[in-house]
Amino acid sequence: MHQKPKPHFLNNIFNSNDFNKEELEAILPKFKQKAFKKNSFLLEQGKAANEYWFVESGFIRSFV
């Protein structure tokens, strides 16, 4: 039995209403899904951010 491919986790952000098929094929592979454990840090003090984050589920706090 052939399974339907799972849609990319960012299809609800980058969608065909805003981007054509070729643009989506160029954009979506640039992003990788990553999971974080509770109470872990995305970015630590004194470090530069070199990534973008999209929160699919959960909660993030920011301290300045």
Secondary structure as UniProt FT lines:
FT   TURN            9..13
FT   TURN            16..18
FT   HELIX           21..27
FT   HELIX           28..30
FT   TURN            38..39
FT   TURN            45..46
//
